[in-house]
Amino acid sequence: MDKYKRTLFGLMLSSFIVNLGFGAIMPFLSIYSSLFFYPIDLGFIIIREVTQIGLLTSAMMISRAFLAPFYGRMSDKEGRKAIIVVGLGLYVILTFGFGLATSFYALFAVRFVQGIASALVWPVAESAVVDVSKEEKRGRNLGWFMMSMTLGWSIGPFLSSVLIWFAKLFVSSQIKAFQFTFFMMGGLSFIGFVIFNILVIDPKTDKARMSIREIWHAVVLVIKTTFNLSNLGIPSFLRPSFWKERTVSLRAIFIMAFSNGFGFAMVFPIFSLFFYQFYNLSEEFIGTIFGIVGLIGVIFNPIGGWVSDRTNKKVVVLFTGLFSGILMGFAGFKFSIFVIIGLFTARQIVQQMNMPSFRALQADLVEPEKRGLEFGNVQMFFNTGSILGPILGGILYDKFSEQDFSFIGLQAFGVEYLFLITSLLAIIATIVLIIFVKKRDFVVSKLKETKEEYGFIVSE
């Protein structure tokens, strides 16, 4: 196995294992939290339980949004592996942290630090996949990488359902059953950390294993970057120069990322709670639903990448994003649980096709030496939307969850308002894509024009 294939395999395997651990935790976080959360009275406002659950998502996205570009730029200079290793190590600690945290404030802190780990790992890892991929295989390889993530998220709920059921045979409360599951996932995350360090070759040093001294050096570097006060000034995207320096197409990608993040984060934190409260499903059954739907959808990750490589990335992103939003718009109607699962599955399929296509499209719009930075910026906009979405989602869930209504002749739960807003945002993102993303801004097109003009091969 050559070093590029080995690195790609190592990235995918470690991604699968880490996401397996967090896939076992995140779908149940709202149910777990509801077991010990209570309304917090701040005097001028009462923060109810569902809003607190939304704030947990916002906590992660706050740190991830503003740190992703810094870590992306750091990876452009220092190398991808050192940055990812620190993030994966932090993930190991955090997985145990979920089991130890039994209050809103403790879980908020864990989620905030999880955002730092996420900013260290995922945008940098996506850049690493692009780095080791030929241009004509970017979509496919990103599809396989997305599949490894989604496969972990899909099998994770199955695994946690089994562990929760097993734990209930020996422990006296639901909280302890969840904690047992979280601690087991901590051990799994450590395995992912070790595999990454052994398999993935750092192009900067051309070797795989990092010594303890090298890992410590990377930790110190990340800490200095994170707490460098100069990083805490005016966010870069609020400066006019940020927008002037980028193409119209890349600006559109940023707006789409914000819209997608807002819509996704508004509904995802409460999905399991929605099944739990409105359909009276058990934790184990909810985990099974998430697992089955995820496994069906995961098949379409590489298919989405393959199709985008051989057709038109913009068109693939357009149709999959639009259909994903439309399907989500029907999730809150009073259909049978089997119809809801069918809608959920169909939406997962098109969304999984969208993910590698969208990454491949943004890769085509960015110069190789700026991939870490711009992938981090895309994550920043997605996460900024994800900061605001859960807060609004929690407020709307509290306000409308008991106010059923009729829409286009169909009976709907009050939470359908959230799903309709998500659908509208997907339509807006599609319009932005159609109008503003232009082929003239593709880096690949510019390279080909340069080759034709000067008659020689331009290195990527």
DOZALUM-910031 format. One record per atom (N, C-alpha, C): x, y, z. Coordinates in steps of 0.05 Angstrom, whole numbers, padded with zeros to 5 digits, always signed. Layout:
N
XYZ...
***
This chain:
460
+00017-00024+00000+00000+00000+00000+00018+00025+00000+00015+00043-00020+00031+00067-00021+00022+00086+00001+00039+00106+00006+00034+00124+00029+00008+00140+00026+00000+00146+00001-00025+00162-00002-00049+00145+00004-00049+00120-00005-00071+00102+00001-00072+00095+00031-00048+00092+00042-00046+00086+00071-00057+00109+00087-00050+00134+00079-00059+00157+00094-00090+00160+00091-00100+00156+00067-00129+00158+00063-00143+00136+00079-00133+00112+00079-00145+00090+00095-00144+00097+00125-00121+00108+00134-00119+00115+00163-00138+00137+00171-00141+00157+00153-00161+00178+00158-00189+00167+00160-00196+00149+00142-00223+00138+00142-00228+00120+00166-00209+00103+00173-00212+00084+00195-00214+00098+00221-00197+00117+00226-00198+00132+00251-00223+00149+00253-00231+00160+00230-00256+00176+00229-00280+00158+00236-00281+00134+00225-00302+00115+00231-00304+00109+00261-00281+00103+00273-00281+00095+00301-00289+00118+00319-00278+00142+00314-00285+00165+00331-00315+00172+00328-00325+00171+00303-00353+00177+00299-00371+00155+00309-00361+00131+00311-00376+00109+00323-00382+00116+00352-00361+00126+00366-00364+00133+00394-00383+00156+00398-00381+00177+00382-00398+00200+00385-00426+00195+00372-00427+00177+00353-00453+00170+00342-00470+00154+00363-00456+00142+00382-00470+00128+00403-00480+00147+00425-00469+00171+00425-00475+00191+00446-00495+00212+00437-00489+00225+00414-00503+00249+00407-00533+00245+00402-00543+00224+00389-00572+00221+00385-00587+00220+00411-00574+00212+00433-00587+00208+00458-00582+00231+00478-00567+00251+00469-00559+00272+00488-00584+00288+00498-00603+00292+00481-00627+00307+00489-00643+00291+00510-00645+00264+00506-00660+00247+00525-00644+00246+00551-00618+00242+00549-00601+00241+00573-00603+00267+00589-00602+00289+00575-00603+00315+00589-00629+00320+00602-00651+00311+00589-00678+00315+00601-00682+00301+00627-00665+00281+00633-00668+00266+00658-00660+00281+00682-00643+00302+00679-00634+00317+00703-00634+00347+00698-00642+00357+00675-00644+00386+00671-00669+00396+00685-00669+00421+00693-00692+00434+00704-00692+00464+00696-00715+00477+00696-00715+00505+00687-00696+00523+00704-00681+00540+00690-00662+00558+00703-00674+00586+00703-00679+00597+00726-00691+00623+00729-00669+00644+00733-00664+00661+00713-00644+00681+00714-00655+00708+00724-00680+00708+00731-00693+00733+00741-00708+00747+00718-00694+00753+00697-00706+00767+00674-00716+00747+00653-00708+00722+00655-00716+00701+00636-00714+00674+00649-00732+00656+00641-00730+00628+00650-00721+00611+00626-00699+00597+00629-00689+00580+00608-00699+00552+00613-00718+00543+00596-00730+00517+00600-00712+00494+00588-00720+00469+00594-00703+00447+00588-00696+00444+00559-00716+00447+00541-00711+00443+00512-00693+00465+00502-00696+00489+00512-00678+00511+00504-00650+00505+00513-00647+00493+00537-00620+00486+00547-00607+00465+00529-00624+00446+00519-00613+00426+00500-00603+00439+00475-00618+00459+00465-00609+00474+00442-00583+00489+00448-00580+00500+00472-00556+00514+00479-00532+00496+00480-00536+00470+00486-00513+00451+00485-00501+00449+00457-00519+00449+00437-00508+00449+00410-00495+00476+00403-00506+00498+00412-00494+00524+00407-00467+00526+00421-00464+00514+00444-00438+00515+00459-00416+00503+00442-00421+00481+00429-00401+00468+00412-00395+00485+00388-00416+00496+00376-00412+00511+00351-00399+00538+00355-00402+00550+00379-00388+00575+00384-00358+00572+00382-00347+00553+00396-00318+00549+00395-00309+00538+00368-00324+00520+00356-00317+00509+00330-00317+00530+00309-00337+00548+00309-00340+00567+00288-00317+00586+00286-00308+00596+00309-00288+00617+00309-00259+00606+00309-00256+00581+00316-00229+00570+00317-00222+00554+00292-00242+00544+00277-00236+00528+00253-00218+00542+00233-00222+00567+00226-00204+00580+00207-00175+00582+00217-00171+00588+00244-00145+00590+00255-00130+00563+00253-00144+00541+00261-00132+00515+00260-00127+00507+00231-00145+00515+00213-00141+00509+00184-00116+00522+00174-00113+00548+00181-00089+00563+00172-00064+00551+00185-00066+00542+00210-00043+00530+00223-00035+00504+00209-00055+00489+00201-00049+00463+00187-00036+00468+00160-00042+00491+00147-00029+00498+00122+00001+00502+00126+00008+00512+00150+00036+00518+00155+00051+00496+00170+00038+00484+00190+00051+00464+00207+00046+00435+00199+00028+00431+00180+00021+00403+00172-00005+00394+00184-00019+00377+00170-00046+00368+00179-00045+00350+00204-00026+00331+00204-00028+00309+00224-00025+00319+00252-00006+00337+00257-00001+00347+00284-00027+00360+00296-00041+00374+00279-00065+00388+00289-00087+00367+00295-00090+00348+00277-00111+00328+00280-00106+00310+00305-00081+00303+00309-00074+00286+00332-00083+00299+00358-00078+00325+00361-00087+00339+00386-00117+00338+00389-00131+00342+00367-00161+00341+00368-00171+00314+00375-00159+00293+00364-00168+00266+00370-00163+00259+00399-00140+00268+00410-00134+00263+00438-00155+00277+00456-00163+00301+00448-00183+00316+00463-00210+00302+00462-00216+00289+00439-00241+00274+00436-00242+00251+00457-00219+00238+00461-00218+00216+00480-00227+00226+00508-00215+00248+00516-00221+00259+00543-00251+00267+00545-00261+00279+00523-00288+00289+00523-00309+00267+00525-00303+00244+00513-00322+00222+00513-00327+00213+00542-00306+00212+00558-00309+00206+00587-00324+00230+00600-00319+00254+00591-00331+00277+00603-00361+00277+00602-00372+00266+00580-00401+00265+00578-00413+00248+00600-00400+00226+00608-00410+00209+00629-00407+00222+00657-00387+00239+00660-00382+00252+00686-00399+00277+00691-00409+00289+00669-00424+00314+00671-00454+00307+00677-00464+00318+00699-00492+00313+00706-00507+00339+00713-00499+00360+00700-00514+00386+00703-00512+00401+00676-00529+00420+00673-00529+00436+00648-00502+00450+00645-00491+00462+00666-00466+00477+00664-00443+00459+00657-00442+00435+00669-00420+00416+00663-00422+00406+00634-00446+00400+00625-00449+00391+00597-00443+00413+00578-00451+00438+00585-00445+00461+00568-00414+00463+00565-00399+00460+00586-00370+00462+00585-00359+00440+00567-00369+00415+00571-00359+00393+00554-00365+00398+00525-00388+00408+00519-00395+00413+00491-00379+00436+00479-00372+00456+00496-00356+00478+00486-00328+00468+00479-00317+00451+00495-00290+00440+00489-00292+00421+00466-00314+00407+00463-00318+00390+00440-00316+00406+00414-00326+00430+00414-00324+00447+00391-00295+00453+00383-00278+00456+00404-00249+00460+00398-00238+00435+00385-00245+00412+00396-00235+00387+00384-00245+00383+00356-00270+00390+00351-00281+00387+00324-00268+00405+00305-00261+00430+00313-00247+00449+00296-00219+00440+00289-00207+00425+00307-00180+00415+00303-00180+00392+00283-00202+00376+00283-00202+00351+00268-00214+00353+00240-00240+00360+00239-00255+00354+00214-00248+00372+00190-00248+00398+00192-00240+00414+00168-00211+00408+00160-00193+00403+00179-00166+00396+00173-00164+00369+00159-00180+00349+00169-00180+00322+00158-00191+00323+00129-00211+00339+00124-00222+00341+00097-00200+00353+00078-00185+00373+00088-00163+00384+00072-00142+00362+00066-00137+00345+00086-00117+00324+00083-00126+00304+00062-00152+00298+00061-00163+00280+00040-00158+00292+00013-00164+00318+00010-00160+00331-00016-00131+00331-00023-00113+00335-00003-00084+00336-00008-00074+00311-00021-00085+00288-00013-00074+00262-00023-00091+00251-00046-00109+00267-00057-00126+00258-00078-00120+00273-00104-00120+00258-00126-00118+00270-00152-00144+00286-00158-00142+00306-00174-00165+00324-00179-00190+00308-00188-00186+00289-00206-00208+00274-00217-00220+00254-00197-00207+00250-00174-00217+00231-00154-00224+00245-00128-00224+00272-00127-00231+00286-00103-00258+00279-00092-00278+00281-00110-00306+00276-00102-00309+00248-00091-00297+00228-00105-00299+00200-00097-00286+00196-00070-00261+00206-00066-00247+00202-00041-00261+00217-00018-00271+00241-00023-00286+00255-00003-00311+00240+00004-00323+00227-00016-00347+00210-00012-00341+00187+00007-00318+00173+00002-00310+00151+00020-00304+00161+00048-00292+00185+00050-00286+00196+00076-00312+00203+00091-00331+00216+00076-00357+00222+00088-00371+00197+00096-00368+00175+00080-00381+00150+00087-00370+00139+00113-00343+00141+00117-00332+00131+00141-00343+00145+00166-00347+00171+00163-00359+00187+00185-00388+00178+00189-00403+00177+00167-00432+00170+00170-00436+00142+00179-00419+00124+00170-00421+00096+00179-00417+00094+00209-00398+00109+00220-00394+00110+00249-00419+00121+00263-00430+00143+00252-00454+00154+00264-00478+00135+00261-00478+00118+00241-00500+00100+00237-00499+00076+00255-00476+00064+00258-00473+00041+00275-00473+00049+00304-00464+00073+00310-00463+00083+00338-00489+00080+00353-00512+00089+00342-00537+00085+00356-00544+00056+00362-00538+00038+00343-00542+00009+00347-00526+00001+00372-00500+00008+00372-00482+00000+00393-00492+00011+00420-00500+00036+00421-00509+00048+00446-00535+00035+00455-00553+00028+00437-00578+00015+00444-00572-00011+00458-00553-00026+00448-00546-00052+00460-00533-00047+00488-00515-00028+00489-00502-00022+00515-00521-00011+00536-00540+00006+00527-00560+00016+00546-00577-00007+00557-00586-00024+00538-00602-00047+00546-00586-00065+00565-00561-00070+00559-00544-00087+00576-00540-00074+00603-00535-00048+00604-00530-00034+00629-00554-00034+00647-00578-00033+00635-00603-00033+00651-00607-00059+00667-00593-00080+00658-00595-00105+00673-00580-00104+00699-00562-00085+00702-00545-00084+00726-00546-00058+00742-00556-00036+00730-00556-00011+00744-00585-00003+00750-00588+00016+00768-00615+00022+00778-00628+00046+00765-00614+00060+00747-00627+00084+00736-00619+00088+00707-00635+00104+00692-00629+00110+00665-00603+00126+00662-00598+00144+00681-00574+00160+00680-00549+00143+00681-00549+00124+00699-00526+00106+00702-00522+00089+00677-00544+00081+00664-00542+00065+00640-00529+00081+00617-00537+00107+00616-00524+00124+00596-00494+00128+00602-00488+00132+00628-00460+00137+00636-00443+00113+00629-00453+00089+00634-00438+00065+00627-00431+00065+00597-00451+00072+00581-00447+00073+00552-00426+00093+00544-00427+00117+00556-00408+00138+00549-00379+00130+00556-00376+00117+00579-00349+00109+00587-00338+00088+00568-00355+00070+00559-00346+00050+00539-00337+00063+00513-00351+00084+00506-00344+00099+00481-00318+00114+00484-00311+00121+00509-00285+00134+00513-00262+00116+00506-00264+00090+00514-00244+00071+00506-00242+00067+00476-00265+00068+00463-00266+00065+00434-00252+00089+00420-00256+00113+00430-00244+00137+00419-00213+00135+00421-00204+00123+00443-00175+00120+00447-00163+00102+00425-00177+00081+00418-00168+00063+00396-00166+00079+00370-00185+00096+00364-00184+00112+00340-00160+00131+00340-00154+00142+00363-00130+00160+00366-00105+00145+00360-00102+00120+00370-00078+00104+00366-00075+00096+00336-00097+00088+00324-00096+00080+00296-00088+00103+00278-00099+00126+00284-00091+00150+00267-00061+00155+00269-00050+00154+00293-00022+00160+00297-00004+00139+00283-00013+00115+00282+00003+00093+00270+00001+00094+00239-00022+00098+00228-00026+00095+00199-00021+00120+00182-00030+00143+00192-00030+00167+00175-00002+00178+00173+00008+00182+00148+00034+00193+00143+00032+00223+00140+00048+00238+00155+00049+00267+00153+00066+00275+00130+00054+00288+00109+00070+00296+00086+00092+00315+00093+00089+00330+00115+00110+00349+00123+00135+00336+00132+00132+00313+00147+00156+00298+00157+00160+00272+00143+00140+00264+00127+00141+00238+00112+00144+00214+00130+00133+00216+00154+00133+00193+00172+00105+00191+00186+00100+00167+00197+00074+00163+00209+00074+00169+00239+00086+00153+00255+00083+00155+00284+00096+00181+00295+00080+00195+00311+00090+00218+00325+00098+00209+00353+00121+00217+00362+00131+00211+00389+00115+00227+00409+00117+00219+00434+00104+00234+00456+00114+00263+00456+00140+00267+00451+00151+00294+00450+00139+00310+00428+00135+00298+00404+00124+00312+00382+00094+00319+00387+00080+00300+00399+00052+00305+00406+00050+00328+00426+00068+00328+00446+00067+00350+00465+00073+00377+00452+00092+00377+00434+00098+00401+00419+00074+00411+00404+00059+00393+00392+00034+00400+00377+00013+00411+00397+00011+00399+00420-00008+00408+00441-00002+00437+00449+00024+00442+00454+00033+00469+00462+00026+00489+00439+00031+00481+00415+00026+00499+00392-00004+00505+00390-00020+00485+00393-00049+00490+00392-00059+00508+00415-00048+00503+00439-00056+00520+00462-00048+00549+00457-00024+00553+00447-00015+00581+00442-00033+00594+00421-00040+00579+00400-00058+00591+00380-00086+00597+00391-00096+00578+00407-00123+00581+00418-00125+00605+00437-00104+00609+00453-00106+00631+00473-00091+00656+00465-00082+00657+00440-00069+00681+00430-00090+00703+00429-00087+00724+00444-00107+00745+00446-00111+00759+00420-00091+00759+00402-00094+00772+00376-00115+00758+00360-00121+00733+00366-00141+00718+00351-00169+00726+00360-00171+00740+00382-00197+00746+00393-00208+00773+00386-00196+00785+00365-00206+00811+00356-00231+00809+00340-00236+00828+00322-00259+00828+00305-00259+00803+00287-00280+00787+00287-00280+00763+00270-00274+00771+00241-00258+00755+00228-00248+00762+00201-00271+00767+00181-00294+00752+00184-00315+00755+00164-00331+00781+00167-00325+00796+00189-00338+00822+00193-00322+00844+00180-00298+00837+00171-00282+00858+00158-00287+00858+00128-00290+00882+00116-00296+00884+00087-00275+00870+00070-00250+00870+00079-00228+00858+00063-00232+00828+00060-00245+00815+00080-00250+00786+00079-00266+00780+00054-00287+00795+00048-00304+00790+00026-00292+00799-00001-00277+00821+00000-00265+00831-00025-00243+00812-00035-00230+00797-00017-00208+00780-00025-00218+00753-00037-00244+00748-00036-00255+00723-00045-00274+00726-00068-00276+00705-00084-00293+00705-00108-00322+00705-00100-00339+00713-00118-00368+00713-00114-00377+00685-00107-00366+00665-00121-00374+00637-00117-00368+00628-00088-00344+00635-00079-00336+00627-00052-00353+00641-00031-00360+00666-00036-00378+00680-00018-00405+00666-00016-00415+00656-00039-00440+00642-00040-00438+00616-00024-00415+00602-00026-00411+00578-00011-00413+00584+00019-00402+00606+00028-00403+00614+00056-00432+00619+00065-00448+00632+00048-00476+00638+00055-00492+00612+00056-00486+00594+00037-00500+00568+00038-00493+00552+00063-00467+00553+00070-00458+00538+00094-00473+00549+00119-00476+00576+00121-00490+00588+00143-00519+00578+00144-00532+00579+00121-00560+00571+00119-00564+00541+00126-00546+00524+00116-00547+00496+00122-00543+00490+00151-00523+00504+00163-00518+00500+00192-00541+00509+00209-00553+00532+00202-00576+00542+00218-00599+00522+00217-00606+00513+00193-00629+00494+00190-00624+00467+00203-00600+00456+00199-00593+00430+00210-00593+00431+00241-00580+00451+00252-00577+00452+00281-00603+00459+00295-00622+00471+00281-00647+00479+00293-00664+00454+00299-00661+00433+00282-00679+00409+00286-00664+00385+00297-00638+00382+00291-00624+00357+00299-00624+00353+00329-00618+00373+00346-00617+00368+00375-00643+00357+00387-00666+00363+00374-00691+00355+00386-00704+00331+00371-00690+00319+00351-00702+00298+00336-00708+00273+00353-00689+00265+00369-00694+00241+00386-00715+00248+00408-00715+00273+00418-00735+00281+00437-00763+00282+00424-00764+00289+00398-00789+00289+00383-00800+00261+00382-00784+00241+00375-00793+00213+00374-00801+00204+00402-00786+00212+00422-00790+00203+00450-00816+00214+00461-00823+00239+00455-00846+00252+00467-00872+00248+00451-00870+00250+00424-00894+00250+00408-00901+00222+00398-00882+00204+00397-00888+00176+00387-00883+00156+00409-00875+00165+00433-00872+00147+00457-00853+00124+00451-00832+00129+00437-00812+00108+00431-00791+00106+00453-00781+00082+00457-00760+00078+00477-00733+00087+00466-00713+00090+00484-00686+00097+00475-00675+00077+00456-00679+00051+00463-00669+00030+00446-00681+00030+00418-00707+00035+00416-00720+00036+00390-00711+00060+00374-00708+00083+00387-00698+00107+00374-00670+00102+00363-00653+00089+00379-00626+00083+00369-00627+00065+00345-00646+00046+00345-00648+00028+00322-00657+00044+00297-00675+00063+00300-00684+00079+00277-00660+00095+00266-00646+00109+00283-00623+00124+00274-00602+00106+00260-00599+00082+00271-00579+00064+00260-00587+00054+00232-00612+00045+00229-00621+00035+00203-00621+00056+00182-00632+00080+00189-00633+00102+00170-00604+00110+00162-00587+00111+00181-00559+00118+00176-00545+00099+00158-00550+00073+00162-00537+00052+00146-00547+00053+00117-00572+00058+00114-00583+00061+00086-00571+00085+00072-00570+00107+00087-00559+00132+00075-00529+00130+00069-00514+00115+00085-00485+00115+00083-00476+00104+00056-00492+00087+00044-00485+00075+00018-00483+00097-00003-00497+00119+00001-00499+00140-00020-00477+00161-00017-00460+00159+00004-00437+00178+00006-00418+00175-00018-00407+00151-00023-00389+00149-00046-00404+00152-00073-00429+00144-00073-00445+00148-00098-00447+00178-00105-00452+00194-00084-00453+00223-00089-00427+00234-00099-00405+00225-00087-00379+00234-00097-00373+00225-00125-00380+00200-00131-00375+00188-00157-00391+00203-00179-00417+00209-00173-00434+00223-00192-00423+00251-00196-00414+00265-00175-00405+00292-00178-00379+00293-00194-00362+00273-00192-00337+00272-00208-00343+00269-00238-00365+00255-00244-00370+00248-00272-00392+00266-00285-00405+00282-00270-00425+00300-00281-00418+00329-00275-00435+00342-00261-00432+00370-00254-00436+00373-00224-00415+00381-00209-00417+00383-00180-00438+00402-00172-00440+00425-00186-00460+00445-00178-00488+00434-00180-00494+00419-00202-00521+00408-00206-00527+00388-00184-00508+00371-00178-00512+00350-00157-00518+00363-00130-00502+00384-00123-00507+00398-00098-00534+00411-00098-00542+00423-00121-00567+00437-00123-00591+00419-00117-00592+00396-00132-00616+00379-00129-00616+00364-00103-00593+00354-00093-00593+00340-00068-00600+00358-00045-00589+00383-00045-00595+00402-00024-00625+00409-00024-00636+00414-00048-00664+00422-00050-00683+00399-00040-00678+00375-00050-00695+00352-00042-00693+00346-00012-00668+00349-00001-00664+00345+00027-00682+00364+00044-00682+00389+00036-00698+00409+00050-00728+00404+00048-00737+00397+00024-00766+00392+00019-00775+00369+00036-00760+00347+00037-00768+00323+00052-00769+00330+00082-00750+00346+00092-00750+00354+00120-00776+00369+00127-00786+00384+00107-00810+00400+00112-00835+00384+00119-00835+00358+00114-00858+00341+00120-00855+00325+00146-00833+00328+00160-00827+00311+00183-00845+00315+00207-00858+00339+00209-00874+00345+00232-00903+00340+00229-00912+00329+00206-00940+00322+00202-00947+00297+00217-00973+00294+00223-00982+00271+00239-00986+00246+00222-00964+00237+00211-00964+00212+00196-00958+00189+00215-00961+00164+00206-00953+00142+00222-00922+00142+00226-00913+00128+00246-00884+00128+00251-00869+00116+00227-00881+00098+00213-00868+00085+00190-00865+00105+00166-00885+00122+00163-00882+00143+00142-00860+00163+00149-00859+00171+00175-00838+00189+00184-00811+00177+00180-00808+00151+00186-00783+00137+00183-00775+00137+00153-00796+00133+00135-00791+00133+00107-00781+00160+00097-00794+00182+00107-00785+00209+00100-00757+00214+00110-00752+00206+00135-00726+00209+00147-00704+00194+00131-00711+00171+00121-00692+00155+00106-00686+00168+00079-00708+00177+00065-00704+00190+00039-00688+00215+00041-00693+00230+00062-00677+00255+00067-00648+00248+00072-00643+00227+00087-00616+00219+00093-00601+00211+00068-00614+00197+00050-00602+00188+00025-00592+00212+00009-00609+00232+00004-00601+00255-00013-00581+00272+00002-00583+00274+00029-00564+00290+00044-00536+00277+00043-00535+00251+00044-00509+00237+00043-00497+00240+00015-00513+00242-00006-00502+00248-00032-00492+00277-00034-00505+00294-00020-00498+00323-00020-00471+00328-00007-00465+00314+00014-00441+00321+00030-00415+00320+00014-00408+00297+00001-00382+00297-00014-00383+00316-00038-00406+00319-00050-00409+00336-00073-00403+00365-00065-00414+00374-00043-00410+00401-00033-00381+00406-00026-00368+00386-00013-00339+00389-00007-00322+00390-00032-00329+00373-00052-00314+00373-00077-00318+00400-00092-00342+00411-00091-00347+00436-00104-00331+00458-00091-00330+00459-00065-00314+00480-00052-00284+00476-00056-00275+00451-00059-00247+00446-00065-00240+00457-00092-00258+00455-00111-00253+00465-00138-00251+00496-00139-00261+00509-00118-00261+00538-00117-00238+00550-00101-00220+00532-00090-00199+00541-00072-00172+00532-00082-00152+00550-00081-00124+00543-00088-00114+00523-00068-00096+00504-00077-00086+00483-00059-00073+00494-00033-00058+00516-00035-00044+00526-00012-00062+00540+00008-00088+00543+00001-00107+00557+00019-00130+00538+00028-00127+00513+00022-00150+00494+00028-00156+00493+00058-00135+00491+00074-00140+00489+00103-00155+00513+00113-00146+00537+00105-00159+00562+00113-00188+00564+00104-00193+00559+00078-00219+00563+00067-00239+00541+00075-00229+00516+00078-00246+00495+00089-00254+00503+00118-00235+00514+00133-00241+00524+00160-00261+00546+00159-00259+00564+00140-00279+00586+00138-00307+00576+00131-00308+00555+00114-00335+00543+00108-00346+00532+00134-00329+00518+00149-00339+00507+00175-00347+00529+00194-00332+00552+00193-00339+00574+00210-00367+00584+00205-00374+00587+00179-00401+00597+00172-00422+00576+00179-00417+00551+00173-00436+00530+00180-00441+00530+00211-00419+00532+00226-00421+00531+00255-00434+00557+00266-00429+00580+00253-00442+00604+00262-00473+00602+00260-00482+00590+00237-00510+00584+00234-00520+00565+00255-00502+00546+00262-00509+00525+00281-00510+00536+00310-00498+00559+00315-00500+00572+00341-00528+00583+00345-00538+00596+00325-00564+00609+00327-00588+00590+00324-00585+00570+00306-00607+00552+00300-00618+00537+00325-00601+00525+00342-00611+00510+00365-00625+00528+00385-00616+00553+00388-00629+00571+00407-00658+00577+00397-00661+00584+00372-00688+00589+00361-00704+00563+00361-00691+00540+00355-00705+00515+00355-00716+00508+00383-00700+00512+00404-00709+00506+00431-00732+00524+00439-00730+00550+00432-00752+00569+00439-00778+00561+00425-00776+00555+00398-00800+00548+00383-00811+00521+00392-00794+00502+00399-00804+00476+00409-00820+00480+00435-00809+00496+00453-00824+00502+00478-00850+00516+00473-00851+00534+00454-00874+00551+00449-00896+00536+00434-00888+00519+00414-00908+00508+00396-00912+00478+00399-00897+00464+00416-00898+00435+00417-00926+00424+00424-00942+00440+00439-00969+00431+00446-00991+00445+00430-00983+00459+00409-01003+00474+00393-01005+00461+00365-01020+00440+00363-01023+00427+00337-01039+00445+00318-01035+00441+00292-01048+00458+00272-01052+00443+00246-01067+00455+00228-01072+00443+00202-01057+00459+00180-01044+00445+00161-01030+00459+00140-01033+00443+00114-01041+00456+00093-01047+00444+00067-01064+00419+00070-01084+00421+00088-01102+00399+00092-01092+00376+00109-01068+00379+00120-01057+00357+00137-01054+00367+00165-01058+00348+00184-01055+00354+00212-01025+00353+00219-01016+00372+00235-00987+00373+00242-00983+00378+00271-00961+00368+00282-00953+00375+00309-00943+00404+00308-00943+00417+00331-00933+00444+00333-00904+00447+00324-00888+00427+00328-00859+00428+00321-00855+00429+00290-00877+00425+00275-00874+00427+00246-00864+00454+00237-00869+00475+00253-00859+00501+00247-00828+00500+00243-00815+00485+00260-00786+00483+00258-00778+00470+00231-00792+00449+00224-00785+00435+00199-00791+00452+00174-00813+00468+00175-00819+00485+00153-00798+00507+00149-00788+00518+00171-00766+00538+00169-00741+00525+00157-00735+00501+00165-00712+00487+00154-00715+00483+00124-00739+00475+00115-00744+00471+00087-00741+00497+00071-00751+00519+00083-00748+00545+00069-00719+00554+00067-00703+00548+00087-00674+00555+00085-00660+00539+00063-00668+00514+00060-00656+00498+00038-00663+00509+00011-00687+00519+00008-00695+00531-00018-00679+00557-00023-00675+00573-00002-00659+00598-00004-00630+00591-00012-00619+00570+00001-00591+00562-00006-00589+00553-00035-00610+00540-00045-00610+00531-00073-00610+00555-00092-00626+00575-00085-00627+00599-00102-00599+00613-00103-00586+00615-00079-00560+00627-00078-00540+00612-00095-00541+00585-00095-00523+00569-00111-00528+00574-00141-00553+00574-00149-00559+00578-00178-00549+00605-00188-00553+00626-00172-00546+00653-00182-00517+00660-00180-00503+00651-00159-00477+00663-00153-00453+00644-00157-00456+00618-00157-00433+00600-00161-00428+00598-00191-00405+00608-00200-00399+00609-00229-00375+00592-00236-00375+00580-00259-00353+00563-00268-00327+00578-00272-00329+00604-00278-00304+00620-00282-00287+00622-00257-00299+00616-00233-00285+00618-00208-00271+00591-00201-00276+00570-00216-00265+00544-00210-00234+00545-00214-00219+00537-00193-00190+00536-00195-00181+00518-00217-00195+00495-00220-00188+00475-00241-00190+00488-00269-00211+00504-00274-00214+00517-00299-00192+00536-00305-00183+00551-00284-00161+00570-00287-00135+00555-00293-00131+00532-00281-00106+00517-00286-00106+00507-00315-00129+00498-00325-00130+00489-00352-00125+00511-00372-00136+00535-00366-00131+00558-00384-00102+00566-00384-00089+00564-00361-00060+00570-00360-00044+00550-00376-00051+00525-00375-00037+00504-00390-00039+00510-00420-00064+00517-00428-00068+00522-00457-00053+00547-00466-00052+00567-00449-00039+00592-00457-00009+00590-00459+00003+00575-00440+00032+00574-00439+00044+00548-00449+00027+00528-00453+00036+00504-00466+00053+00486-00448+00049+00488-00421+00063+00469-00403+00045+00462-00380+00053+00442-00365+00036+00431-00344+00041+00448-00319+00020+00456-00307+00021+00471-00282+00017+00452-00259+00036+00452-00240+00034+00433-00217+00013+00443-00198-00002+00423-00187-00021+00430-00167-00008+00429-00139
***
